[in-house]
Amino acid sequence: MLTIPILQTIFYAIRLLFLIYMGWSIWNSNPANLSQKETAMPPKKQILLAMSVSRSYF
């Protein structure tokens, strides 16, 4: 399916729209509970998680 150029373009456009939507919804969301202390995820784990979700490895 990805050998057809128009389908590949459509899939990339859908993926871009999804990532924009996710970023917009996270940016506009209210923080859950600021009084509760939570530890941040380590940078290495954040990078691996982002790579596993986006599947774009440039």
Rosetta blueprint (number, residue, H / E / L):
1 M L
2 L L
3 T L
4 I L
5 P H
6 I H
7 L H
8 Q H
9 T H
10 I H
11 F H
12 Y H
13 A H
14 I H
15 R H
16 L H
17 L H
18 F H
19 L H
20 I H
21 Y H
22 M H
23 G H
24 W H
25 S H
26 I H
27 W H
28 N L
29 S L
30 N L
31 P L
32 A L
33 N L
34 L L
35 S L
36 Q L
37 K L
38 E L
39 T L
40 A L
41 M L
42 P L
43 P H
44 K H
45 K H
46 Q H
47 I H
48 L H
49 L H
50 A H
51 M H
52 S H
53 V H
54 S H
55 R L
56 S L
57 Y L
58 F L
